[in-house]
Amino acid sequence: MNGKIQFSHVKNETTYNIPLVLEENVISSGISLISLWHTLADESYRVMWPRDKKKPLIANSWVAVYTLQGCGKILLHDNSEITLNGNCVIFLKPTDIKSYHCDGLLWEQYWMEFVPTSVMEIPLLQQAIIYNGDAFKNELNEVAALIASRNSLKNNLAVAFLTKIIYQWICLIVENGTKDRQLIQIEKLISHLHADLQKQWSVAEMAQWMQCSEQYLRRLFLRYTGKTPKEYYLDARLDLALSLLKQEGNSVSSVADMLNFFDSFHFSKAFKRKFGYAPSAVLRQGK
C-alpha cells in the first residue's frame, strides 16, 4: 500500500500517504465516516486548511488524530499550537484547524473525519496516551483492508470497527481524570520517549527522569505495557525504522545512523529479531 493513488483530499502528497477515501459517506449506528487517512509524512509535509482540502468543512463533524509515531503539530485559528507525539490520540473540530505539519523525521498518523449519528460526548482538545497501541494498530490495519475492498458490506463493517475504536478513545480521555499516579507517570515518560526516539535512552536515564529506581520502573512498564523499559523503547525505535525505510531515499545504513544504532549490523540484527525479516527486504519491496 505504498505510493500515491488517484483520489486524494490533500494536494501536497507524500511518497507514502494512504488516503483511504470513500466515494460516499458510510453510516453505522454511531458515526457517518467522511474520510480516513493513513499518512506517513516526512519533514516537507504541510497542509493548510481550507486551501488544501477538497471536501468542504462540515460544522458538526469531528476530526480524530491517532499518532502512531513521530511528531506532528497542528495550528488552530486562535494561533494555539498542539504537539502530537507517538502513541497519542486527540479529537478536534475541523473548523478550528488552520494547518498541520510533520515536526521532525516523520509523522505517522491516522486522520479520520466523521459526523456522530447519535449522542456522543466527545472531549475536545484533550490528548490521551495509548501505552499499549498494538491492538489499535492491528484493528486499524483491518479497517484499512475492509475499506480498500470497495465492498459496501465490508465498508460498513469497517465503520463499525471505527465506531468502537472512537468510543474506546473517548473512554481513555475521560478516564484521564481518574488514573492513578503511577499510570500518569508512565504515560508522561512514554510521551517523552516517543518525542525523542533518536536519543539512546538508557534505563538509568528513564528512571532518573521518573525519579524512581530502575527496579520500580521495570515493574511499572511490565504492569502497563507488558514489556521492560528497554524492550518498549527498542520496539518503538524499530517501528520508526520500519516507517523510515518505506520512505524514498533512505537506506539501511542511513536509518541506522538517524536512530543512533551502534552500526548497521546491530540495527539489522535487532530489526530481523522483531519483524522476522531483514531491513533490506523493506527496500526491495518498495521498488
MIDOSE-1310 file (N, C-alpha, C; in nm, 2 decimals, decimal comma, always signed):
residues 287
mngk	+0,08/-0,12/+0,00/+0,00/+0,00/+0,00/+0,09/+0,12/+0,00; +0,20/+0,12/-0,07/+0,29/+0,23/-0,08/+0,27/+0,31/-0,20; +0,28/+0,44/-0,19/+0,27/+0,52/-0,31/+0,15/+0,60/-0,32; +0,13/+0,68/-0,42/+0,02/+0,77/-0,44/-0,10/+0,69/-0,51
iqfs	-0,22/+0,73/-0,48/-0,33/+0,68/-0,56/-0,41/+0,80/-0,62; -0,50/+0,77/-0,71/-0,57/+0,87/-0,79/-0,65/+0,97/-0,71; -0,72/+0,92/-0,61/-0,81/+1,00/-0,53/-0,74/+1,06/-0,41; -0,76/+1,19/-0,38/-0,69/+1,25/-0,27/-0,77/+1,37/-0,22
hvkn	-0,75/+1,40/-0,10/-0,82/+1,52/-0,04/-0,71/+1,63/-0,03; -0,59/+1,60/-0,02/-0,48/+1,69/+0,01/-0,38/+1,70/-0,11; -0,34/+1,82/-0,15/-0,27/+1,83/-0,27/-0,12/+1,79/-0,25; -0,06/+1,83/-0,14/+0,09/+1,80/-0,13/+0,11/+1,66/-0,08
etty	+0,10/+1,57/-0,17/+0,11/+1,43/-0,13/+0,25/+1,39/-0,09; +0,26/+1,30/+0,00/+0,39/+1,24/+0,04/+0,41/+1,11/-0,04; +0,53/+1,06/-0,03/+0,56/+0,93/-0,11/+0,48/+0,81/-0,05; +0,45/+0,82/+0,08/+0,38/+0,71/+0,14/+0,26/+0,78/+0,22
nipl	+0,15/+0,80/+0,15/+0,04/+0,86/+0,21/-0,08/+0,79/+0,16; -0,16/+0,72/+0,24/-0,26/+0,63/+0,20/-0,40/+0,69/+0,23; -0,46/+0,77/+0,13/-0,59/+0,82/+0,16/-0,69/+0,71/+0,14; -0,75/+0,66/+0,25/-0,85/+0,56/+0,24/-0,98/+0,62/+0,22
vlee	-1,00/+0,67/+0,10/-1,12/+0,76/+0,07/-1,24/+0,68/+0,03; -1,35/+0,72/+0,08/-1,48/+0,66/+0,04/-1,55/+0,75/-0,06; -1,61/+0,69/-0,16/-1,68/+0,76/-0,26/-1,81/+0,83/-0,20; -1,87/+0,77/-0,10/-1,98/+0,84/-0,03/-1,97/+0,80/+0,12
nvis	-2,04/+0,88/+0,20/-2,04/+0,86/+0,34/-2,10/+0,73/+0,38; -2,03/+0,66/+0,47/-2,09/+0,53/+0,52/-2,14/+0,55/+0,66; -2,26/+0,51/+0,69/-2,33/+0,53/+0,81/-2,34/+0,40/+0,89; -2,30/+0,41/+1,02/-2,32/+0,30/+1,11/-2,41/+0,35/+1,22
sgis	-2,42/+0,27/+1,33/-2,50/+0,30/+1,44/-2,45/+0,42/+1,52; -2,32/+0,46/+1,50/-2,26/+0,56/+1,58/-2,21/+0,68/+1,50; -2,15/+0,66/+1,38/-2,09/+0,77/+1,31/-2,12/+0,75/+1,16; -2,11/+0,87/+1,09/-2,10/+0,87/+0,95/-1,96/+0,91/+0,91
lisl	-1,89/+0,82/+0,85/-1,75/+0,84/+0,82/-1,73/+0,92/+0,69; -1,66/+1,03/+0,70/-1,64/+1,12/+0,58/-1,52/+1,08/+0,51; -1,41/+1,06/+0,58/-1,28/+1,02/+0,52/-1,19/+0,96/+0,63; -1,10/+0,88/+0,58/-1,00/+0,82/+0,67/-0,87/+0,82/+0,60
whtl	-0,76/+0,87/+0,66/-0,63/+0,87/+0,60/-0,53/+0,80/+0,69; -0,44/+0,73/+0,63/-0,32/+0,67/+0,70/-0,20/+0,74/+0,63; -0,14/+0,83/+0,71/-0,03/+0,91/+0,65/+0,10/+0,89/+0,72; +0,20/+0,87/+0,63/+0,34/+0,86/+0,68/+0,41/+0,98/+0,62
ades	+0,42/+1,09/+0,69/+0,47/+1,22/+0,64/+0,61/+1,24/+0,68; +0,68/+1,31/+0,59/+0,82/+1,35/+0,62/+0,82/+1,50/+0,65; +0,94/+1,55/+0,67/+0,95/+1,69/+0,72/+0,90/+1,79/+0,62; +0,88/+1,76/+0,50/+0,82/+1,85/+0,40/+0,67/+1,86/+0,40
yrvm	+0,61/+1,77/+0,48/+0,46/+1,76/+0,48/+0,40/+1,88/+0,56; +0,32/+1,96/+0,49/+0,24/+2,07/+0,55/+0,11/+2,09/+0,48; +0,00/+2,09/+0,55/-0,13/+2,11/+0,50/-0,20/+2,23/+0,55; -0,25/+2,31/+0,47/-0,32/+2,44/+0,50/-0,47/+2,41/+0,48
wprd	-0,55/+2,45/+0,58/-0,70/+2,43/+0,56/-0,76/+2,57/+0,55; -0,86/+2,60/+0,47/-0,92/+2,50/+0,38/-0,86/+2,49/+0,24; -0,74/+2,56/+0,22/-0,68/+2,57/+0,09/-0,66/+2,43/+0,03; -0,60/+2,34/+0,11/-0,56/+2,20/+0,06/-0,67/+2,10/+0,09
kkkp	-0,79/+2,14/+0,12/-0,89/+2,04/+0,15/-0,99/+2,05/+0,04; -1,02/+1,94/-0,03/-1,11/+1,94/-0,15/-1,25/+1,93/-0,11; -1,28/+1,85/+0,00/-1,41/+1,84/+0,05/-1,44/+1,96/+0,14; -1,57/+2,01/+0,14/-1,60/+2,12/+0,23/-1,59/+2,09/+0,38
lian	-1,56/+2,19/+0,46/-1,57/+2,17/+0,60/-1,71/+2,16/+0,65; -1,74/+2,06/+0,74/-1,87/+2,04/+0,79/-1,88/+2,08/+0,93; -1,96/+2,17/+0,97/-1,96/+2,23/+1,10/-1,98/+2,13/+1,21; -2,07/+2,03/+1,19/-2,10/+1,94/+1,30/-2,01/+1,81/+1,29
swva	-1,91/+1,81/+1,21/-1,81/+1,70/+1,20/-1,70/+1,71/+1,30; -1,63/+1,60/+1,32/-1,51/+1,59/+1,41/-1,39/+1,53/+1,34; -1,28/+1,56/+1,39/-1,15/+1,50/+1,34/-1,09/+1,43/+1,46; -1,05/+1,30/+1,44/-0,98/+1,23/+1,53/-0,84/+1,20/+1,47
vytl	-0,74/+1,23/+1,55/-0,60/+1,21/+1,50/-0,53/+1,11/+1,60; -0,49/+1,00/+1,55/-0,42/+0,90/+1,62/-0,28/+0,89/+1,57; -0,18/+0,95/+1,65/-0,04/+0,95/+1,61/+0,02/+0,82/+1,65; +0,07/+0,74/+1,56/+0,14/+0,61/+1,59/+0,28/+0,64/+1,63
qgcg	+0,35/+0,73/+1,56/+0,49/+0,75/+1,59/+0,53/+0,88/+1,53; +0,65/+0,93/+1,57/+0,70/+1,06/+1,52/+0,63/+1,17/+1,59; +0,63/+1,29/+1,52/+0,57/+1,41/+1,59/+0,50/+1,50/+1,48; +0,39/+1,54/+1,51/+0,32/+1,64/+1,43/+0,27/+1,76/+1,51
kill	+0,25/+1,87/+1,44/+0,20/+1,99/+1,51/+0,08/+2,04/+1,43; -0,02/+2,08/+1,51/-0,15/+2,14/+1,45/-0,16/+2,28/+1,50; -0,18/+2,37/+1,41/-0,20/+2,51/+1,44/-0,35/+2,54/+1,42; -0,41/+2,60/+1,53/-0,55/+2,63/+1,53/-0,57/+2,78/+1,49
hdns	-0,69/+2,82/+1,46/-0,72/+2,95/+1,42/-0,70/+3,05/+1,53; -0,70/+3,01/+1,66/-0,68/+3,10/+1,76/-0,53/+3,12/+1,79; -0,44/+3,06/+1,69/-0,30/+3,06/+1,70/-0,23/+2,98/+1,81; -0,31/+2,90/+1,87/-0,26/+2,80/+1,96/-0,20/+2,68/+1,88
eitl	-0,10/+2,61/+1,94/-0,04/+2,50/+1,87/-0,05/+2,38/+1,95; -0,08/+2,26/+1,89/-0,09/+2,13/+1,96/+0,03/+2,05/+1,90; +0,10/+1,99/+1,99/+0,21/+1,89/+1,96/+0,16/+1,75/+1,98; +0,17/+1,67/+1,88/+0,13/+1,53/+1,89/+0,24/+1,44/+1,88
ngnc	+0,28/+1,37/+1,98/+0,39/+1,27/+1,98/+0,33/+1,13/+1,96; +0,42/+1,03/+1,93/+0,37/+0,90/+1,91/+0,29/+0,84/+2,03; +0,20/+0,75/+1,99/+0,11/+0,69/+2,08/+0,01/+0,78/+2,15; -0,05/+0,87/+2,08/-0,15/+0,96/+2,14/-0,26/+0,98/+2,05
vifl	-0,38/+1,02/+2,11/-0,50/+1,05/+2,03/-0,56/+1,18/+2,07; -0,63/+1,25/+1,98/-0,69/+1,37/+2,02/-0,81/+1,39/+1,92; -0,92/+1,46/+1,97/-1,03/+1,50/+1,89/-1,03/+1,65/+1,87; -1,06/+1,69/+1,75/-1,06/+1,83/+1,71/-1,19/+1,86/+1,63
kptd	-1,22/+1,99/+1,62/-1,33/+2,04/+1,53/-1,25/+2,09/+1,41; -1,29/+2,04/+1,29/-1,22/+2,07/+1,17/-1,22/+2,22/+1,14; -1,33/+2,29/+1,18/-1,34/+2,43/+1,16/-1,24/+2,51/+1,24; -1,18/+2,45/+1,34/-1,08/+2,52/+1,43/-0,94/+2,50/+1,37
iksy	-0,92/+2,41/+1,27/-0,78/+2,38/+1,22/-0,74/+2,48/+1,12; -0,62/+2,53/+1,13/-0,56/+2,63/+1,04/-0,46/+2,55/+0,95; -0,37/+2,48/+1,01/-0,27/+2,40/+0,93/-0,22/+2,29/+1,02; -0,15/+2,19/+0,96/-0,08/+2,09/+1,04/+0,04/+2,04/+0,96
hcdg	+0,14/+2,00/+1,03/+0,27/+1,96/+0,96/+0,35/+1,86/+1,04; +0,44/+1,79/+0,97/+0,53/+1,70/+1,04/+0,64/+1,78/+1,11; +0,68/+1,74/+1,23/+0,78/+1,82/+1,30/+0,89/+1,72/+1,34; +0,99/+1,70/+1,25/+1,09/+1,60/+1,28/+1,11/+1,51/+1,16
llwe	+1,16/+1,39/+1,19/+1,19/+1,29/+1,08/+1,06/+1,24/+1,01; +0,96/+1,22/+1,09/+0,83/+1,17/+1,02/+0,72/+1,19/+1,12; +0,60/+1,17/+1,07/+0,48/+1,18/+1,15/+0,38/+1,07/+1,08; +0,37/+0,96/+1,15/+0,27/+0,86/+1,11/+0,14/+0,87/+1,19
qywm	+0,03/+0,89/+1,12/-0,09/+0,91/+1,19/-0,21/+0,86/+1,11; -0,32/+0,82/+1,18/-0,45/+0,80/+1,12/-0,53/+0,93/+1,14; -0,58/+0,98/+1,04/-0,66/+1,11/+1,04/-0,80/+1,07/+0,99; -0,90/+1,09/+1,07/-1,04/+1,05/+1,03/-1,13/+1,16/+1,06
efvp	-1,22/+1,19/+0,96/-1,33/+1,29/+0,98/-1,46/+1,21/+0,98; -1,54/+1,25/+1,07/-1,67/+1,18/+1,09/-1,78/+1,27/+1,15; -1,90/+1,23/+1,13/-2,01/+1,30/+1,19/-2,09/+1,21/+1,29; -2,10/+1,24/+1,41/-2,18/+1,15/+1,50/-2,32/+1,14/+1,45
tsvm	-2,38/+1,02/+1,45/-2,52/+1,00/+1,41/-2,61/+0,97/+1,54; -2,55/+0,98/+1,65/-2,62/+0,97/+1,78/-2,55/+1,06/+1,88; -2,60/+1,07/+2,00/-2,54/+1,15/+2,10/-2,41/+1,09/+2,14; -2,30/+1,17/+2,12/-2,17/+1,12/+2,15/-2,09/+1,24/+2,22
eipl	-2,06/+1,22/+2,35/-2,00/+1,33/+2,42/-1,85/+1,32/+2,40; -1,80/+1,39/+2,30/-1,66/+1,39/+2,26/-1,57/+1,49/+2,33; -1,47/+1,46/+2,40/-1,38/+1,56/+2,47/-1,30/+1,63/+2,37; -1,31/+1,76/+2,36/-1,24/+1,84/+2,26/-1,10/+1,88/+2,32
lqqa	-1,00/+1,87/+2,23/-0,86/+1,92/+2,25/-0,80/+1,86/+2,37; -0,84/+1,73/+2,41/-0,77/+1,66/+2,52/-0,70/+1,54/+2,46; -0,57/+1,52/+2,50/-0,50/+1,41/+2,45/-0,50/+1,29/+2,55; -0,49/+1,17/+2,49/-0,48/+1,05/+2,57/-0,36/+0,98/+2,52
iiyn	-0,28/+0,93/+2,61/-0,16/+0,85/+2,58/-0,21/+0,70/+2,57; -0,17/+0,64/+2,46/-0,20/+0,50/+2,44/-0,08/+0,42/+2,46; -0,06/+0,36/+2,57/+0,06/+0,29/+2,61/+0,07/+0,14/+2,56; -0,05/+0,09/+2,51/-0,05/-0,04/+2,46/-0,12/-0,04/+2,32
gdaf	-0,06/+0,03/+2,23/-0,12/+0,07/+2,10/-0,12/-0,04/+2,00; -0,06/-0,16/+2,02/-0,06/-0,27/+1,92/-0,20/-0,31/+1,88; -0,29/-0,32/+1,98/-0,42/-0,36/+1,95/-0,49/-0,27/+1,85; -0,48/-0,14/+1,88/-0,54/-0,04/+1,79/-0,47/-0,04/+1,65
knel	-0,34/-0,06/+1,64/-0,28/-0,06/+1,51/-0,33/-0,18/+1,43; -0,35/-0,30/+1,50/-0,40/-0,41/+1,43/-0,54/-0,39/+1,38; -0,62/-0,33/+1,46/-0,76/-0,31/+1,42/-0,77/-0,21/+1,31; -0,69/-0,10/+1,31/-0,69/+0,00/+1,21/-0,63/-0,06/+1,07
neva	-0,54/-0,15/+1,08/-0,50/-0,22/+0,96/-0,61/-0,30/+0,90; -0,69/-0,36/+0,99/-0,80/-0,44/+0,94/-0,91/-0,35/+0,88; -0,93/-0,23/+0,94/-1,02/-0,13/+0,89/-0,98/-0,09/+0,75; -0,85/-0,06/+0,73/-0,79/-0,02/+0,60/-0,82/-0,13/+0,50
alia	-0,80/-0,25/+0,53/-0,82/-0,36/+0,44/-0,97/-0,37/+0,40; -1,06/-0,35/+0,50/-1,20/-0,36/+0,47/-1,25/-0,25/+0,38; -1,19/-0,13/+0,40/-1,23/-0,01/+0,32/-1,18/-0,03/+0,18; -1,05/-0,08/+0,17/-0,99/-0,09/+0,04/-1,06/-0,19/-0,05
srns	-1,14/-0,28/+0,01/-1,21/-0,38/-0,07/-1,32/-0,33/-0,16; -1,36/-0,20/-0,14/-1,47/-0,14/-0,21/-1,60/-0,22/-0,21; -1,62/-0,30/-0,11/-1,74/-0,37/-0,09/-1,82/-0,30/+0,02; -1,95/-0,27/-0,02/-2,03/-0,19/+0,07/-2,05/-0,26/+0,21
lknn	-2,07/-0,39/+0,21/-2,09/-0,46/+0,34/-1,96/-0,45/+0,42; -1,85/-0,47/+0,36/-1,72/-0,46/+0,43/-1,69/-0,31/+0,47; -1,73/-0,22/+0,39/-1,72/-0,08/+0,43/-1,80/-0,05/+0,56; -1,92/-0,10/+0,57/-2,00/-0,08/+0,69/-1,93/-0,15/+0,81
lava	-1,87/-0,27/+0,79/-1,80/-0,33/+0,89/-1,69/-0,25/+0,94; -1,61/-0,19/+0,84/-1,50/-0,10/+0,88/-1,55/+0,02/+0,97; -1,66/+0,08/+0,93/-1,71/+0,19/+1,01/-1,75/+0,15/+1,15; -1,81/+0,03/+1,15/-1,85/-0,03/+1,28/-1,72/-0,05/+1,37
fltk	-1,61/-0,10/+1,31/-1,49/-0,11/+1,39/-1,44/+0,03/+1,44; -1,45/+0,13/+1,35/-1,41/+0,27/+1,38/-1,49/+0,33/+1,49; -1,62/+0,30/+1,49/-1,71/+0,35/+1,59/-1,67/+0,29/+1,73; -1,64/+0,17/+1,73/-1,59/+0,11/+1,86/-1,46/+0,17/+1,90
iiyq	-1,36/+0,19/+1,81/-1,23/+0,25/+1,84/-1,25/+0,39/+1,89; -1,34/+0,47/+1,83/-1,36/+0,60/+1,87/-1,42/+0,61/+2,01; -1,51/+0,52/+2,04/-1,56/+0,51/+2,18/-1,46/+0,47/+2,28; -1,37/+0,38/+2,24/-1,26/+0,34/+2,33/-1,16/+0,46/+2,35
wicl	-1,14/+0,54/+2,25/-1,05/+0,66/+2,27/-1,12/+0,76/+2,36; -1,25/+0,78/+2,34/-1,32/+0,88/+2,43/-1,31/+0,83/+2,57; -1,33/+0,70/+2,59/-1,32/+0,65/+2,73/-1,18/+0,67/+2,79; -1,08/+0,65/+2,71/-0,94/+0,67/+2,76/-0,92/+0,82/+2,80
iven	-0,97/+0,91/+2,72/-0,95/+1,05/+2,75/-1,03/+1,09/+2,88; -1,16/+1,04/+2,89/-1,24/+1,06/+3,01/-1,17/+1,01/+3,13; -1,11/+0,89/+3,12/-1,05/+0,82/+3,23/-0,92/+0,89/+3,28; -0,87/+0,99/+3,20/-0,75/+1,06/+3,25/-0,76/+1,12/+3,38
gtkd	-0,88/+1,17/+3,42/-0,90/+1,23/+3,54/-0,91/+1,14/+3,66; -0,92/+1,01/+3,63/-0,93/+0,91/+3,74/-0,81/+0,81/+3,75; -0,71/+0,84/+3,67/-0,60/+0,75/+3,66/-0,51/+0,76/+3,79; -0,45/+0,65/+3,83/-0,36/+0,66/+3,95/-0,23/+0,73/+3,91
rqli	-0,16/+0,77/+4,01/-0,04/+0,85/+3,99/+0,06/+0,77/+3,91; +0,07/+0,64/+3,93/+0,17/+0,56/+3,86/+0,15/+0,56/+3,71; +0,02/+0,54/+3,67/-0,01/+0,54/+3,53/+0,02/+0,68/+3,46; -0,02/+0,78/+3,53/+0,01/+0,92/+3,48/+0,16/+0,94/+3,46
qiek	+0,24/+0,89/+3,55/+0,38/+0,90/+3,54/+0,44/+0,82/+3,42; +0,39/+0,70/+3,40/+0,45/+0,62/+3,30/+0,40/+0,67/+3,16; +0,28/+0,73/+3,15/+0,23/+0,78/+3,03/+0,31/+0,91/+2,99; +0,35/+0,99/+3,09/+0,43/+1,11/+3,06/+0,57/+1,07/+3,01
lish	+0,63/+0,97/+3,07/+0,76/+0,92/+3,02/+0,75/+0,86/+2,88; +0,64/+0,78/+2,85/+0,63/+0,72/+2,72/+0,61/+0,83/+2,61; +0,53/+0,94/+2,64/+0,52/+1,05/+2,55/+0,66/+1,12/+2,53; +0,73/+1,13/+2,63/+0,87/+1,19/+2,62/+0,96/+1,11/+2,54
lhad	+0,95/+0,98/+2,56/+1,04/+0,88/+2,48/+1,01/+0,89/+2,33; +0,88/+0,89/+2,30/+0,84/+0,90/+2,16/+0,88/+1,03/+2,09; +0,89/+1,14/+2,17/+0,93/+1,27/+2,12/+1,08/+1,27/+2,09; +1,15/+1,17/+2,13/+1,30/+1,18/+2,11/+1,35/+1,04/+2,09
lqkq	+1,30/+0,97/+1,98/+1,35/+0,83/+1,96/+1,49/+0,82/+1,90; +1,54/+0,94/+1,86/+1,68/+0,94/+1,81/+1,78/+0,93/+1,92; +1,74/+0,96/+2,04/+1,83/+0,95/+2,16/+1,85/+0,81/+2,20; +1,96/+0,78/+2,25/+1,99/+0,64/+2,31/+1,96/+0,65/+2,46
wsva	+1,83/+0,63/+2,49/+1,79/+0,64/+2,63/+1,84/+0,51/+2,70; +1,90/+0,52/+2,81/+1,93/+0,41/+2,90/+1,82/+0,39/+3,00; +1,81/+0,27/+3,06/+1,71/+0,25/+3,16/+1,74/+0,34/+3,28; +1,86/+0,36/+3,31/+1,90/+0,45/+3,42/+1,85/+0,59/+3,40
emaq	+1,86/+0,64/+3,27/+1,82/+0,78/+3,24/+1,66/+0,79/+3,25; +1,59/+0,68/+3,21/+1,45/+0,68/+3,22/+1,41/+0,69/+3,37; +1,48/+0,61/+3,45/+1,45/+0,60/+3,59/+1,48/+0,74/+3,66; +1,58/+0,80/+3,61/+1,62/+0,94/+3,67/+1,51/+1,04/+3,63
wmqc	+1,46/+1,03/+3,50/+1,36/+1,12/+3,46/+1,23/+1,10/+3,54; +1,20/+0,97/+3,58/+1,09/+0,94/+3,66/+1,11/+0,96/+3,81; +1,23/+0,98/+3,85/+1,27/+1,00/+3,99/+1,23/+0,87/+4,07; +1,27/+0,76/+4,01/+1,25/+0,63/+4,08/+1,36/+0,54/+4,05
seqy	+1,36/+0,42/+4,11/+1,46/+0,32/+4,09/+1,44/+0,25/+3,96; +1,54/+0,19/+3,91/+1,53/+0,11/+3,79/+1,44/-0,01/+3,81; +1,44/-0,07/+3,93/+1,36/-0,19/+3,96/+1,21/-0,14/+3,96; +1,18/-0,03/+4,02/+1,04/+0,02/+4,02/+1,00/+0,05/+3,88
lrrl	+1,08/+0,11/+3,80/+1,05/+0,15/+3,66/+1,02/+0,02/+3,58; +1,09/-0,08/+3,60/+1,07/-0,21/+3,53/+0,93/-0,27/+3,57; +0,90/-0,26/+3,70/+0,77/-0,31/+3,74/+0,65/-0,23/+3,68; +0,67/-0,10/+3,67/+0,57/-0,02/+3,61/+0,55/-0,05/+3,46
flry	+0,66/-0,06/+3,39/+0,65/-0,09/+3,24/+0,59/-0,23/+3,22; +0,63/-0,33/+3,30/+0,57/-0,46/+3,28/+0,42/-0,46/+3,31; +0,38/-0,38/+3,41/+0,24/-0,38/+3,45/+0,16/-0,31/+3,35; +0,20/-0,20/+3,29/+0,12/-0,13/+3,19/+0,14/-0,15/+3,05
tgkt	+0,26/-0,20/+3,01/+0,29/-0,23/+2,87/+0,32/-0,37/+2,84; +0,34/-0,45/+2,94/+0,38/-0,59/+2,92/+0,52/-0,61/+2,87; +0,60/-0,50/+2,87/+0,74/-0,50/+2,82/+0,83/-0,43/+2,93; +0,96/-0,47/+2,92/+1,05/-0,40/+3,01/+1,08/-0,26/+2,94
pkey	+1,13/-0,16/+3,02/+1,16/-0,03/+2,96/+1,25/-0,04/+2,83; +1,35/-0,13/+2,84/+1,44/-0,15/+2,73/+1,37/-0,21/+2,61; +1,29/-0,31/+2,63/+1,21/-0,37/+2,52/+1,12/-0,27/+2,46; +1,05/-0,19/+2,54/+0,95/-0,10/+2,49/+1,02/+0,01/+2,40
ylda	+1,13/+0,06/+2,45/+1,19/+0,17/+2,37/+1,26/+0,11/+2,25; +1,32/-0,01/+2,25/+1,37/-0,06/+2,13/+1,26/-0,09/+2,03; +1,15/-0,14/+2,07/+1,04/-0,17/+1,98/+0,99/-0,04/+1,91; +0,98/+0,07/+1,99/+0,94/+0,20/+1,94/+1,04/+0,25/+1,83
rldl	+1,17/+0,23/+1,86/+1,27/+0,28/+1,76/+1,26/+0,19/+1,63; +1,24/+0,06/+1,65/+1,23/-0,03/+1,53/+1,11/+0,00/+1,45; +1,00/+0,03/+1,51/+0,88/+0,06/+1,44/+0,90/+0,19/+1,36; +0,97/+0,29/+1,42/+1,01/+0,41/+1,35/+1,10/+0,38/+1,23
alsl	+1,20/+0,29/+1,25/+1,29/+0,25/+1,15/+1,22/+0,19/+1,03; +1,12/+0,10/+1,06/+1,04/+0,04/+0,95/+0,97/+0,15/+0,87; +0,91/+0,25/+0,93/+0,85/+0,35/+0,85/+0,95/+0,44/+0,77; +1,06/+0,46/+0,83/+1,17/+0,54/+0,76/+1,22/+0,46/+0,64
lkqe	+1,23/+0,33/+0,65/+1,27/+0,25/+0,53/+1,17/+0,25/+0,42; +1,04/+0,28/+0,45/+0,94/+0,29/+0,35/+0,95/+0,42/+0,27; +1,02/+0,52/+0,33/+1,03/+0,65/+0,26/+1,14/+0,64/+0,15; +1,12/+0,70/+0,04/+1,22/+0,71/-0,07/+1,34/+0,78/-0,02
gnsv	+1,46/+0,72/-0,06/+1,58/+0,79/-0,04/+1,66/+0,74/+0,09; +1,59/+0,66/+0,17/+1,65/+0,61/+0,29/+1,71/+0,47/+0,27; +1,83/+0,45/+0,32/+1,90/+0,32/+0,31/+1,90/+0,26/+0,45; +1,94/+0,13/+0,46/+1,96/+0,07/+0,59/+2,06/+0,14/+0,67
ssva	+2,17/+0,18/+0,62/+2,28/+0,25/+0,69/+2,23/+0,39/+0,74; +2,16/+0,46/+0,65/+2,12/+0,59/+0,69/+2,01/+0,59/+0,80; +1,93/+0,49/+0,80/+1,83/+0,48/+0,90/+1,89/+0,44/+1,03; +1,99/+0,35/+1,02/+2,07/+0,31/+1,15/+2,14/+0,43/+1,21
dmln	+2,19/+0,52/+1,12/+2,26/+0,64/+1,17/+2,16/+0,74/+1,23; +2,04/+0,76/+1,16/+1,94/+0,85/+1,21/+1,89/+0,82/+1,35; +1,88/+0,69/+1,37/+1,83/+0,64/+1,50/+1,94/+0,61/+1,60; +2,06/+0,64/+1,56/+2,18/+0,62/+1,65/+2,20/+0,48/+1,70
ffds	+2,17/+0,38/+1,61/+2,22/+0,24/+1,64/+2,37/+0,24/+1,63; +2,43/+0,14/+1,70/+2,57/+0,13/+1,71/+2,63/+0,12/+1,57; +2,57/+0,03/+1,48/+2,61/+0,02/+1,34/+2,50/-0,05/+1,27; +2,52/-0,06/+1,14/+2,41/-0,13/+1,05/+2,39/-0,27/+1,09
fhfs	+2,50/-0,34/+1,13/+2,49/-0,48/+1,17/+2,40/-0,50/+1,29; +2,42/-0,42/+1,39/+2,34/-0,43/+1,51/+2,20/-0,39/+1,49; +2,18/-0,29/+1,40/+2,05/-0,25/+1,37/+1,97/-0,36/+1,29; +2,04/-0,42/+1,19/+1,97/-0,52/+1,11/+1,94/-0,65/+1,19
kafk	+2,03/-0,68/+1,29/+2,00/-0,79/+1,37/+1,88/-0,77/+1,46; +1,87/-0,65/+1,52/+1,75/-0,62/+1,61/+1,63/-0,61/+1,52; +1,64/-0,56/+1,40/+1,52/-0,54/+1,32/+1,47/-0,68/+1,28; +1,56/-0,77/+1,24/+1,51/-0,91/+1,20/+1,45/-0,98/+1,31
rkfg	+1,51/-0,96/+1,43/+1,46/-1,03/+1,55/+1,31/-0,99/+1,58; +1,28/-0,86/+1,56/+1,14/-0,81/+1,58/+1,05/-0,85/+1,47; +1,09/-0,82/+1,34/+0,99/-0,84/+1,23/+1,00/-0,97/+1,16; +1,11/-1,04/+1,18/+1,13/-1,17/+1,11/+1,19/-1,16/+0,97
yaps	+1,23/-1,04/+0,93/+1,29/-1,03/+0,80/+1,39/-0,91/+0,81; +1,49/-0,91/+0,72/+1,59/-0,81/+0,72/+1,54/-0,67/+0,67; +1,60/-0,56/+0,72/+1,55/-0,43/+0,68/+1,57/-0,41/+0,52; +1,67/-0,48/+0,47/+1,68/-0,46/+0,32/+1,56/-0,52/+0,24
avlr	+1,49/-0,61/+0,30/+1,37/-0,66/+0,24/+1,26/-0,55/+0,22; +1,26/-0,46/+0,31/+1,16/-0,34/+0,30/+1,20/-0,26/+0,18; +1,33/-0,24/+0,16/+1,37/-0,16/+0,05/+1,33/-0,23/-0,08; +1,36/-0,36/-0,09/+1,33/-0,43/-0,21/+1,18/-0,43/-0,24
qgk	+1,10/-0,44/-0,13/+0,95/-0,44/-0,15/+0,90/-0,31/-0,21; +0,97/-0,20/-0,17/+0,92/-0,07/-0,21/+0,96/-0,04/-0,35; +1,04/-0,12/-0,42/+1,08/-0,09/-0,56/+0,97/-0,13/-0,66
